[in-house]
Amino acid sequence: MKKCFRVVGLGAFLWAFNGEAETVFVSLEKDNAIAVVDPVAGKLLKTVAVGRRPRGIALSTDAKFLYVAVSDDNIIKKFNADTLTELADLPSGNDPETFALSPVDKRMYVSNEDDSQISVIDVDKKTVLTRIPVGVEPEGIAVSPDNQWVVSASETTNMVHWIETKNYTRVANTLVDPRPRALTFTADSKQVWVTSEMAGKLMVLDAKTKQIIKELVFEVEGVTAEKIQPVGLLVDKHMQRAYVALGPANRIAVINVANLTVEKMLLVGARVWNIAFSADQKYLYSANGLSNDMSIIDLEQLKVIRSIGVGTNPWGLAVKP
Amino acid sequence: MSLTHYMRAMLGIIGRELWRFITQRERFISALVRPLVWLFVFAAGFRAALGLAIAPPYDTYILYEVYITPGLCGMIQLFNGMQSSLSMVYDREMGSMRLLMVAPLPRWFLLLSKLLAGTGVSILQVYVFLLIAYMYEIEAPWQGYFLLLPALMLTGLMLGALGLLLSSFIKQLENFAGVMNFVIFPMFFMSTALYPLWKLKESSKILYALASYNPFSQAVELIRFALYGQLNHYALAYTLVTFILFSSIAIVGYSPSKGMMARKGIG
């Protein structure tokens, strides 16, 4: 009876999204699938079954292949990014949760949460080159843009492990605040940004000294401290702003990189988990784990412009230009 | 009687009302303070209590302040409508209403002019309120601020007509407290101004039904959708029908031969 007709609304939204056409893939932990989303139209295109409990998701540097860590099947699957046909299984080791791809050679570094180790995989040969022991429950993992370092965060040992890529050796550990779950390098490879879920904190590590050089404790007006659990984070390519997903606080913090202050808190869906940039970095996409949707954020206006239902328990995102 | 006479009379009534509003600085400030207190105090306290759900016209999650802003626009118009009715009772007591009513123009036209005058004042108040809200980062798409104008015209007329209708029943100024208790508060609280319908449905089906059929709810929804560049056809039709109904009864109520005024010996 009460049909609401959107006359100008859709037009207003299309006007609001000025980005390039691209596709966003979202891993759905409970649906055993990935969602394929058109962010320009602001809609879910389809859902493709991939295996049990998909979490980590990333595209190859040429965006031709999509890799999905299918945790409960203990493999990483390789798909054609255009057709989403399955091409190969990569031997990832036990319970692969997240992984990182090298920007230059075809190496993949996988966090094996149950085995407390990092598996190094030759993507073309589909073989495990080596396994590197790290702390308990490794989760967040990143490769430096200059391909010199791999960093891994152990969420129970509360450490960031520094691994040299030339010989796959762990050379240093940095003690950080409790439950570090995600980390990322800055574009110049000089800093590693790490989030501590339990301390509600962001830490900036110097890649040279391997020490914490700056910290930021998050506060959200009207939200209790225990709900502020920072997880996924990104620093933009110009190193002007960083974005941190604050989990059950349902916010993304926008951070000024120069002085490490929060510029704005953006309200998104429930338990925002991971985030991804659009190819041109004009937009940010967030996977909202408990409200089963993803939000689209206009980074020029710093506004959440739309949230789209994608499926049960969205976890990670990958953006194909 | 020429069209010029009609226009002159209408502009005279609107001008008088606007002049009264502008010169009465306390009235202007108090009209703004009420919704601002709700926005900055009440909404801030309830920020986390609303829960999450995306419902039209919103495309994403919103803070509670954002949700109640259209409701507070409606509140401004509701209070203004009642204020107009208060001024009608006052005018009647003071005798200036008699002067107006004996003007050589149809009574329905004079009452409609009075309604338009009140609506104009309420629209001014709403835009000033939205400007303050904008500075508090409660922003709507820019098109919404233009599309809001016709919506506010209709909702202002409907709520003004309701006030007019009530004023035809009230004999003395003192009875206005009853209007506050029995009309304004129930209308405001049993509406979608403070909580969405789905939230009311969770707590009480009766409340949900009352809120659904409350004309104030539909006025608020019309404002809400317009502010976000959308048209809610149901709310538009509902508000239009209730406006016609209320204004017709009010015109009959003010008719010296048939209405309540005849029974009260006024007119």
Interface residues (C-beta under 8 A of the other chain):
Chain A: M1 K2 K3 C4 F5 R6 V7 V8 G9 G11 A12 F13 A16 G42 E221 G222 V223 N250 L267 V268 G269 A270 S291 D293 S295 I296 V304 I305 R306 S307
Chain B: A44 R47 A48 L52 I54 P56 P57 D59 T60 Y61 I62 L63 P141 Q143 L147 F225 Y228 G229 Q230 L231 N232 H233 Y234
